Amino acid sequence: MTNRHRYLPLSKVSPGMTLADDLLDKQGHVLLPAGATLTAGMLKSLAQHAVQQLSIAQEGMSEQEQTVDYQKKLGRLEILFRQGPYQAPTSTLQEYVHNYRRAEAE
C-alpha cells in the first residue's frame, strides 16, 4: 500500500477511489481494510454512520505536488507544537513525528 494519501470529506469521495488506511469503528474494529476500492453502496453506508472523512490513496503525485503536500504537513505540525519549546517527552514526540513525516516524503 502506498504511503501517499490525502484526507477528503466524504462528500468529495467518489466510487472507485482506494482507501489508504483501515477504517475503524469506535471500538477499533476494522469496518473497511486499507486498499479497499470504494463503491457507491459503501459510501452511502458510511454517510449513514456519520463518517465525515476518509484517507484516500494518491497515485502518481508529481514532485511539485509531493513538495506542497509535505510543506502542508509540516505547517500543521508547527501549529500543533506552537507552544514549544518543550521538555521531554513532548519534545521526543515532536521529533518522532517530524522524522515520520520526513520519511513519508521520501
TIMI-2910 file (N, C-alpha, C, CB; in pm, 1 decimal, decimal comma, always signed):
<rs>
+----------+----------+----------+----------+----------+----------+----------+----------+----------+----------+----------+----------+------+
!      n_x !      n_y !      n_z !     ca_x !     ca_y !     ca_z !      c_x !      c_y !      c_z !     cb_x !     cb_y !     cb_z ! resn !
+----------+----------+----------+----------+----------+----------+----------+----------+----------+----------+----------+----------+------+
!    +84,6 !   -118,1 !     +0,0 !     +0,0 !     +0,0 !     +0,0 !    +88,4 !   +123,4 !     +0,0 !    -95,9 !     +0,4 !   +121,7 !  Met !
!    +49,2 !   +222,1 !    -70,6 !   +123,3 !   +346,8 !    -81,0 !   +114,5 !   +424,7 !    +49,6 !    +70,4 !   +431,4 !   -197,6 !  Thr !
!   +218,6 !   +502,2 !    +80,9 !   +210,6 !   +587,8 !   +198,4 !   +165,4 !   +727,6 !   +158,4 !   +346,2 !   +593,6 !   +270,6 !  Asn !
!   +131,7 !   +747,3 !    +33,2 !    +79,2 !   +874,9 !    -14,2 !    -72,4 !   +871,7 !     -1,5 !   +122,7 !   +903,4 !   -161,8 !  Arg !
!   -123,8 !   +966,0 !    +73,3 !   -268,5 !   +971,0 !    +90,6 !   -310,4 !  +1114,3 !   +120,0 !   -314,5 !   +875,7 !   +204,2 !  His !
!   -437,6 !  +1135,2 !   +113,3 !   -493,8 !  +1265,0 !   +149,8 !   -627,2 !  +1239,0 !   +216,5 !   -509,6 !  +1359,4 !    +25,0 !  Arg !
!   -663,7 !  +1326,5 !   +305,5 !   -793,1 !  +1316,2 !   +372,4 !   -893,5 !  +1398,4 !   +293,5 !   -784,9 !  +1364,6 !   +521,1 !  Tyr !
!  -1003,5 !  +1334,8 !   +260,5 !  -1109,6 !  +1402,0 !   +187,0 !  -1239,5 !  +1392,5 !   +264,6 !  -1125,9 !  +1341,8 !    +46,6 !  Leu !
!  -1319,5 !  +1499,3 !   +261,7 !  -1452,7 !  +1488,1 !   +320,2 !  -1532,2 !  +1385,3 !   +240,0 !  -1525,7 !  +1626,7 !   +322,2 !  Pro !
!  -1620,3 !  +1315,9 !   +306,4 !  -1696,4 !  +1210,2 !   +240,8 !  -1768,4 !  +1261,2 !   +116,2 !  -1797,0 !  +1150,4 !   +337,8 !  Leu !
!  -1811,5 !  +1386,1 !   +117,3 !  -1881,4 !  +1443,0 !     +2,1 !  -1793,4 !  +1452,3 !   -123,1 !  -1933,4 !  +1580,4 !    +37,3 !  Ser !
!  -1660,4 !  +1451,5 !   -105,2 !  -1567,6 !  +1461,1 !   -218,8 !  -1513,1 !  +1325,5 !   -262,6 !  -1452,1 !  +1552,3 !   -183,3 !  Lys !
!  -1547,3 !  +1220,1 !   -189,2 !  -1501,3 !  +1085,6 !   -223,4 !  -1597,0 !  +1026,9 !   -325,8 !  -1492,0 !   +994,4 !    -96,7 !  Val !
!  -1541,6 !   +961,5 !   -426,9 !  -1626,7 !   +902,8 !   -530,3 !  -1597,1 !   +753,4 !   -544,1 !  -1605,7 !   +974,9 !   -665,7 !  Ser !
!  -1693,9 !   +678,9 !   -596,4 !  -1672,7 !   +535,9 !   -618,0 !  -1548,6 !   +512,7 !   -704,2 !  -1796,6 !   +472,2 !   -684,1 !  Pro !
!  -1475,1 !   +407,6 !   -671,0 !  -1354,1 !   +374,4 !   -744,8 !  -1227,0 !   +421,1 !   -675,4 !  -1360,7 !   +433,8 !   -881,7 !  Gly !
!  -1239,4 !   +514,0 !   -580,0 !  -1121,9 !   +558,3 !   -504,8 !  -1079,8 !   +447,0 !   -409,3 !  -1151,4 !   +690,6 !   -426,7 !  Met !
!   -952,1 !   +450,2 !   -369,7 !   -895,6 !   +346,0 !   -284,6 !   -868,8 !   +399,9 !   -145,1 !   -766,6 !   +290,4 !   -345,8 !  Thr !
!   -912,4 !   +324,5 !    -44,3 !   -891,7 !   +360,9 !    +95,1 !   -744,7 !   +340,8 !   +130,8 !   -983,3 !   +277,5 !   +188,6 !  Leu !
!   -680,2 !   +443,0 !   +186,7 !   -537,5 !   +435,9 !   +217,7 !   -510,8 !   +370,3 !   +353,0 !   -477,1 !   +574,9 !   +215,6 !  Ala !
!   -600,2 !   +385,5 !   +447,6 !   -582,9 !   +330,8 !   +582,2 !   -706,2 !   +250,5 !   +620,4 !   -557,3 !   +443,6 !   +685,4 !  Asp !
!   -688,1 !   +158,6 !   +716,6 !   -804,1 !    +86,6 !   +769,0 !   -903,7 !   +186,8 !   +825,3 !   -761,9 !    -16,1 !   +877,9 !  Asp !
!  -1031,0 !   +164,9 !   +799,8 !  -1136,9 !   +246,3 !   +858,8 !  -1188,0 !   +170,0 !   +979,4 !  -1252,9 !   +276,9 !   +755,9 !  Leu !
!  -1172,8 !   +230,7 !  +1097,1 !  -1208,0 !   +164,4 !  +1222,2 !  -1332,6 !   +224,9 !  +1283,4 !  -1092,9 !   +172,3 !  +1320,7 !  Leu !
!  -1407,2 !   +141,1 !  +1357,5 !  -1520,4 !   +193,8 !  +1432,8 !  -1470,2 !   +241,5 !  +1569,2 !  -1632,8 !    +85,8 !  +1448,7 !  Asp !
!  -1560,2 !   +285,6 !  +1655,9 !  -1521,1 !   +341,5 !  +1784,9 !  -1453,7 !   +239,7 !  +1875,5 !  -1641,4 !   +398,3 !  +1854,4 !  Lys !
!  -1481,8 !   +112,6 !  +1855,2 !  -1421,8 !     +6,9 !  +1936,5 !  -1290,7 !    -44,5 !  +1877,1 !  -1519,5 !   -108,3 !  +1951,9 !  Gln !
!  -1250,9 !     +8,3 !  +1761,1 !  -1126,6 !    -32,7 !  +1698,1 !  -1140,4 !   -148,7 !  +1601,0 !  -1029,0 !    -68,7 !  +1802,2 !  Gly !
!  -1263,9 !   -189,3 !  +1570,0 !  -1286,5 !   -295,8 !  +1473,7 !  -1275,0 !   -239,5 !  +1332,1 !  -1425,1 !   -361,5 !  +1495,9 !  His !
!  -1218,7 !   -318,6 !  +1242,0 !  -1199,8 !   -275,3 !  +1103,6 !  -1333,5 !   -281,1 !  +1030,4 !  -1093,7 !   -363,4 !  +1031,6 !  Val !
!  -1378,5 !   -164,6 !   +983,6 !  -1500,3 !   -159,2 !   +902,0 !  -1465,6 !   -185,7 !   +756,4 !  -1571,0 !    -22,1 !   +916,7 !  Leu !
!  -1359,9 !   -121,7 !   +710,0 !  -1309,1 !   -142,9 !   +574,1 !  -1157,1 !   -145,7 !   +581,7 !  -1359,3 !    -30,7 !   +474,9 !  Leu !
!  -1093,4 !   -242,9 !   +515,0 !   -947,6 !   -250,4 !   +521,5 !   -881,2 !   -152,0 !   +425,6 !   -901,2 !   -391,9 !   +490,5 !  Pro !
!   -758,0 !   -116,4 !   +457,4 !   -678,1 !    -35,3 !   +365,8 !   -668,6 !   -108,3 !   +232,9 !   -535,9 !     -6,5 !   +424,1 !  Ala !
!   -677,6 !    -33,2 !   +124,3 !   -670,4 !    -92,7 !     -8,7 !   -805,6 !   -124,9 !    -68,8 !   -589,2 !   -216,4 !     -3,5 !  Gly !
!   -912,1 !   -109,9 !    +10,3 !  -1047,0 !   -138,0 !    -40,0 !  -1084,1 !    -34,0 !   -145,1 !  -1151,2 !   -138,4 !    +76,0 !  Ala !
!  -1140,0 !    -81,3 !   -255,5 !  -1191,4 !     +9,1 !   -357,8 !  -1334,0 !    +44,4 !   -319,7 !  -1184,5 !    -55,1 !   -501,0 !  Thr !
!  -1360,0 !   +172,8 !   -303,4 !  -1489,5 !   +218,7 !   -253,6 !  -1595,9 !   +211,3 !   -362,1 !  -1478,7 !   +361,6 !   -200,8 !  Leu !
!  -1716,3 !   +169,6 !   -320,4 !  -1830,5 !   +162,6 !   -410,7 !  -1935,1 !   +264,2 !   -365,7 !  -1890,5 !    +18,6 !   -414,3 !  Thr !
!  -2033,0 !   +288,8 !   -450,2 !  -2141,3 !   +381,6 !   -415,4 !  -2215,1 !   +332,3 !   -291,6 !  -2239,8 !   +397,8 !   -533,5 !  Ala !
!  -2236,2 !   +202,5 !   -282,0 !  -2304,5 !   +145,2 !   -165,9 !  -2226,3 !   +165,5 !    -37,4 !  -2328,9 !     -2,4 !   -187,3 !  Gly !
!  -2095,1 !   +148,0 !    -45,0 !  -2010,4 !   +170,5 !    +72,8 !  -2019,1 !   +315,5 !   +117,7 !  -1863,9 !   +133,0 !    +42,7 !  Met !
!  -2011,7 !   +407,2 !    +21,0 !  -2015,0 !   +549,6 !    +55,3 !  -2148,2 !   +588,2 !   +117,0 !  -1988,3 !   +635,0 !    -68,4 !  Leu !
!  -2257,0 !   +533,1 !    +67,0 !  -2389,0 !   +561,4 !   +123,5 !  -2397,2 !   +509,7 !   +266,4 !  -2500,2 !   +498,2 !    +37,3 !  Lys !
!  -2346,1 !   +388,6 !   +288,5 !  -2347,1 !   +330,3 !   +422,3 !  -2261,2 !   +411,8 !   +519,1 !  -2297,8 !   +185,6 !   +417,4 !  Ser !
!  -2145,4 !   +457,4 !   +472,6 !  -2057,8 !   +538,3 !   +557,8 !  -2124,8 !   +669,6 !   +595,4 !  -1924,4 !   +565,6 !   +487,2 !  Leu !
!  -2195,8 !   +729,3 !   +501,6 !  -2267,9 !   +854,4 !   +530,4 !  -2374,3 !   +831,6 !   +637,3 !  -2333,1 !   +910,9 !   +401,9 !  Ala !
!  -2440,3 !   +717,4 !   +632,9 !  -2543,9 !   +685,4 !   +731,5 !  -2484,0 !   +660,1 !   +869,6 !  -2624,0 !   +563,2 !   +686,3 !  Gln !
!  -2355,3 !   +626,9 !   +873,2 !  -2287,7 !   +602,1 !  +1000,3 !  -2204,2 !   +721,6 !  +1046,1 !  -2199,3 !   +479,6 !   +988,4 !  His !
!  -2232,9 !   +837,1 !   +991,0 !  -2172,1 !   +964,6 !  +1032,1 !  -2021,1 !   +970,6 !  +1010,2 !  -2201,6 !   +989,9 !  +1177,3 !  Ala !
!  -1968,6 !   +894,7 !   +914,3 !  -1827,5 !   +908,2 !   +877,1 !  -1816,1 !  +1039,2 !   +800,3 !  -1775,8 !   +784,4 !   +790,7 !  Val !
!  -1721,2 !  +1122,0 !   +839,4 !  -1711,1 !  +1253,8 !   +778,1 !  -1595,5 !  +1267,6 !   +680,3 !  -1697,7 !  +1356,7 !   +884,0 !  Gln !
!  -1489,1 !  +1189,5 !   +697,7 !  -1376,7 !  +1197,8 !   +606,1 !  -1306,8 !  +1063,1 !   +596,4 !  -1278,2 !  +1306,2 !   +651,0 !  Gln !
!  -1235,1 !  +1044,1 !   +486,5 !  -1162,8 !   +920,0 !   +462,9 !  -1021,7 !   +951,3 !   +416,1 !  -1236,1 !   +832,2 !   +359,6 !  Leu !
!   -931,5 !   +861,1 !   +445,2 !   -795,1 !   +869,3 !   +395,1 !   -791,4 !   +795,9 !   +262,0 !   -691,8 !   +808,9 !   +497,3 !  Ser !
!   -768,3 !   +870,5 !   +154,7 !   -773,5 !   +816,4 !    +19,2 !   -631,7 !   +807,6 !    -37,3 !   -864,0 !   +904,2 !    -72,1 !  Ile !
!   -598,8 !   +693,6 !    -97,4 !   -467,1 !   +673,0 !   -157,0 !   -450,2 !   +764,2 !   -277,7 !   -447,6 !   +525,2 !   -197,7 !  Ala !
!   -332,4 !   +820,0 !   -290,2 !   -299,0 !   +904,2 !   -404,5 !   -191,9 !   +834,1 !   -485,1 !   -251,7 !  +1045,6 !   -359,6 !  Gln !
!   -213,9 !   +823,0 !   -610,1 !   -116,0 !   +762,8 !   -700,2 !    -65,2 !   +869,4 !   -795,2 !   -177,2 !   +643,4 !   -778,6 !  Glu !
!    +58,4 !   +859,1 !   -830,4 !   +113,7 !   +943,1 !   -935,3 !   +123,4 !  +1091,1 !   -904,1 !    +34,1 !   +926,9 !  -1054,8 !  Gly !
!   +156,3 !  +1126,8 !   -779,4 !   +175,8 !  +1267,2 !   -747,5 !   +304,8 !  +1315,6 !   -812,5 !   +179,4 !  +1289,4 !   -594,2 !  Met !
!   +299,7 !  +1434,2 !   -869,3 !   +421,5 !  +1492,5 !   -925,8 !   +514,3 !  +1534,2 !   -811,5 !   +387,9 !  +1614,7 !  -1017,6 !  Ser !
!   +638,3 !  +1559,9 !   -844,5 !   +734,2 !  +1600,8 !   -742,6 !   +691,8 !  +1732,4 !   -677,6 !   +874,3 !  +1614,4 !   -803,6 !  Glu !
!   +637,6 !  +1822,1 !   -757,7 !   +590,3 !  +1950,6 !   -704,0 !   +473,0 !  +1929,0 !   -608,4 !   +548,6 !  +2045,6 !   -818,8 !  Gln !
!   +377,7 !  +1840,8 !   -645,3 !   +263,8 !  +1812,4 !   -557,9 !   +310,3 !  +1748,1 !   -427,5 !   +162,7 !  +1720,9 !   -629,1 !  Glu !
!   +411,1 !  +1659,9 !   -436,5 !   +464,7 !  +1597,0 !   -316,1 !   +527,7 !  +1700,7 !   -223,8 !   +567,6 !  +1489,9 !   -353,0 !  Gln !
!   +600,5 !  +1796,6 !   -282,6 !   +664,5 !  +1901,5 !   -203,3 !   +559,4 !  +1987,9 !   -134,3 !   +755,5 !  +1988,6 !   -292,0 !  Thr !
!   +455,9 !  +2025,7 !   -207,1 !   +348,5 !  +2107,2 !   -149,5 !   +278,9 !  +2031,3 !    -37,8 !   +246,7 !  +2148,1 !   -257,7 !  Val !
!   +249,5 !  +1902,8 !    -60,3 !   +184,2 !  +1818,9 !    +40,7 !   +271,0 !  +1809,4 !   +166,1 !   +155,9 !  +1677,6 !    -15,8 !  Asp !
!   +399,6 !  +1788,2 !   +147,6 !   +492,4 !  +1778,6 !   +260,5 !   +496,8 !  +1910,2 !   +338,4 !   +633,6 !  +1741,2 !   +211,2 !  Tyr !
!   +501,1 !  +2022,4 !   +268,9 !   +504,5 !  +2152,6 !   +335,4 !   +376,4 !  +2177,5 !   +415,8 !   +524,4 !  +2264,3 !   +232,1 !  Gln !
!   +262,2 !  +2134,0 !   +362,9 !   +136,2 !  +2148,0 !   +436,0 !   +139,5 !  +2067,4 !   +564,9 !    +18,0 !  +2103,4 !   +348,9 !  Lys !
!   +193,0 !  +1946,4 !   +555,8 !   +201,3 !  +1861,4 !   +674,9 !   +293,6 !  +1922,6 !   +779,1 !   +250,2 !  +1721,0 !   +637,5 !  Lys !
!   +406,2 !  +1976,7 !   +735,8 !   +496,1 !  +2042,2 !   +830,2 !   +430,6 !  +2165,0 !   +892,2 !   +626,7 !  +2081,5 !   +760,9 !  Leu !
!   +353,4 !  +2237,4 !   +813,0 !   +280,7 !  +2352,9 !   +865,3 !   +181,6 !  +2314,1 !   +973,7 !   +208,2 !  +2423,8 !   +753,3 !  Gly !
!   +113,4 !  +2201,8 !   +953,6 !    +19,2 !  +2153,5 !  +1055,2 !    +93,0 !  +2113,1 !  +1182,5 !    -62,2 !  +2034,5 !  +1001,0 !  Arg !
!   +212,4 !  +2055,1 !  +1166,7 !   +291,2 !  +2018,4 !  +1284,2 !   +336,2 !  +2142,5 !  +1361,0 !   +413,1 !  +1935,0 !  +1242,9 !  Leu !
!   +372,8 !  +2246,9 !  +1288,9 !   +412,8 !  +2371,4 !  +1353,9 !   +297,7 !  +2428,7 !  +1436,6 !   +459,5 !  +2474,1 !  +1249,3 !  Glu !
!   +176,9 !  +2418,9 !  +1384,7 !    +59,8 !  +2466,3 !  +1459,5 !    +37,7 !  +2379,2 !  +1582,8 !    -66,8 !  +2465,6 !  +1369,8 !  Ile !
!    +48,4 !  +2247,6 !  +1564,5 !    +27,0 !  +2154,6 !  +1674,2 !   +126,2 !  +2177,2 !  +1787,8 !    +37,3 !  +2012,1 !  +1624,2 !  Leu !
!   +252,1 !  +2202,5 !  +1752,3 !   +357,6 !  +2218,8 !  +1852,8 !   +395,8 !  +2365,5 !  +1872,9 !   +481,0 !  +2138,6 !  +1812,5 !  Phe !
!   +301,8 !  +2456,5 !  +1854,1 !   +330,0 !  +2600,0 !  +1859,6 !   +361,3 !  +2652,0 !  +1999,7 !   +213,6 !  +2675,4 !  +1804,7 !  Arg !
!   +331,5 !  +2576,4 !  +2103,5 !   +353,3 !  +2623,2 !  +2240,2 !   +494,5 !  +2596,5 !  +2290,7 !   +254,3 !  +2558,1 !  +2332,5 !  Gln !
!   +580,3 !  +2538,2 !  +2208,4 !   +715,6 !  +2498,0 !  +2247,4 !   +800,4 !  +2614,5 !  +2294,3 !   +784,1 !  +2430,0 !  +2132,5 !  Gly !
!   +920,9 !  +2597,0 !  +2336,9 !   +992,8 !  +2469,9 !  +2336,8 !   +944,3 !  +2378,2 !  +2449,1 !  +1143,2 !  +2494,4 !  +2350,3 !  Pro !
!   +956,3 !  +2251,1 !  +2424,3 !   +903,8 !  +2151,9 !  +2516,5 !  +1015,8 !  +2075,8 !  +2585,1 !   +812,2 !  +2055,4 !  +2443,6 !  Tyr !
!   +980,3 !  +2021,8 !  +2699,3 !  +1066,1 !  +1928,0 !  +2770,2 !  +1028,6 !  +1787,4 !  +2723,5 !  +1051,4 !  +1942,8 !  +2926,5 !  Gln !
!  +1115,1 !  +1690,2 !  +2752,8 !  +1079,8 !  +1550,4 !  +2723,5 !   +957,8 !  +1516,4 !  +2808,1 !  +1200,5 !  +1451,1 !  +2753,5 !  Ala !
!   +864,5 !  +1437,0 !  +2768,1 !   +858,7 !  +1354,4 !  +2648,3 !   +795,7 !  +1424,8 !  +2527,5 !   +782,0 !  +1229,6 !  +2678,3 !  Pro !
!   +741,9 !  +1544,8 !  +2544,0 !   +678,1 !  +1612,2 !  +2430,7 !   +778,2 !  +1644,8 !  +2320,7 !   +609,4 !  +1740,1 !  +2477,3 !  Thr !
!   +897,8 !  +1686,2 !  +2357,8 !   +998,9 !  +1715,0 !  +2255,8 !  +1037,1 !  +1588,4 !  +2180,1 !  +1123,6 !  +1777,9 !  +2319,7 !  Ser !
!  +1038,3 !  +1474,8 !  +2248,9 !  +1066,2 !  +1346,6 !  +2183,8 !   +955,0 !  +1312,6 !  +2085,6 !  +1081,7 !  +1234,0 !  +2288,5 !  Thr !
!   +831,8 !  +1332,9 !  +2126,7 !   +718,1 !  +1309,2 !  +2037,9 !   +727,1 !  +1398,6 !  +1915,2 !   +585,4 !  +1333,3 !  +2111,9 !  Leu !
!   +758,1 !  +1524,4 !  +1935,9 !   +771,1 !  +1618,1 !  +1824,1 !   +878,7 !  +1570,6 !  +1726,2 !   +804,6 !  +1759,7 !  +1875,7 !  Gln !
!   +990,9 !  +1526,0 !  +1776,6 !  +1098,9 !  +1476,7 !  +1690,9 !  +1054,3 !  +1352,4 !  +1614,2 !  +1224,3 !  +1445,2 !  +1774,8 !  Glu !
!   +986,2 !  +1260,0 !  +1681,1 !   +938,5 !  +1138,5 !  +1614,4 !   +840,4 !  +1171,1 !  +1502,0 !   +872,2 !  +1044,9 !  +1716,0 !  Tyr !
!   +748,9 !  +1263,8 !  +1527,3 !   +650,2 !  +1299,3 !  +1426,1 !   +718,3 !  +1365,6 !  +1306,1 !   +543,1 !  +1392,8 !  +1485,8 !  Val !
!   +812,3 !  +1455,0 !  +1331,9 !   +885,7 !  +1518,4 !  +1221,6 !   +963,6 !  +1414,2 !  +1140,7 !   +982,2 !  +1626,2 !  +1276,0 !  His !
!  +1029,4 !  +1321,7 !  +1209,3 !  +1103,5 !  +1216,4 !  +1139,5 !  +1010,9 !  +1128,1 !  +1057,8 !  +1181,5 !  +1131,4 !  +1238,9 !  Asn !
!   +894,1 !  +1098,5 !  +1111,4 !   +795,8 !  +1017,9 !  +1038,3 !   +753,5 !  +1089,7 !   +911,2 !   +672,5 !   +988,1 !  +1126,4 !  Tyr !
!   +721,8 !  +1216,8 !   +921,5 !   +679,7 !  +1294,6 !   +803,1 !   +793,2 !  +1304,7 !   +701,2 !   +633,6 !  +1436,7 !   +845,0 !  Arg !
!   +914,9 !  +1319,1 !   +747,9 !  +1029,8 !  +1328,1 !   +658,1 !  +1046,9 !  +1196,8 !   +581,9 !  +1158,5 !  +1362,3 !   +737,0 !  Arg !
!  +1037,1 !  +1083,9 !   +651,2 !  +1049,2 !   +952,8 !   +586,7 !   +933,9 !   +927,1 !   +490,8 !  +1054,8 !   +842,1 !   +691,8 !  Ala !
!   +816,0 !   +974,6 !   +526,8 !   +697,5 !   +957,4 !   +442,7 !   +713,4 !  +1033,3 !   +310,9 !   +571,2 !  +1005,5 !   +517,1 !  Glu !
!   +783,1 !  +1146,2 !   +315,7 !   +800,4 !  +1228,4 !   +196,2 !   +906,2 !  +1172,4 !   +100,4 !   +837,9 !  +1369,5 !   +236,5 !  Ala !
!   +990,9 !  +1084,5 !   +148,8 !  +1099,6 !  +1030,9 !    +64,7 !  +1051,9 !   +919,6 !    -24,6 !  +1214,0 !   +980,7 !   +150,5 !  Glu !
+----------+----------+----------+----------+----------+----------+----------+----------+----------+----------+----------+----------+------+
</rs>
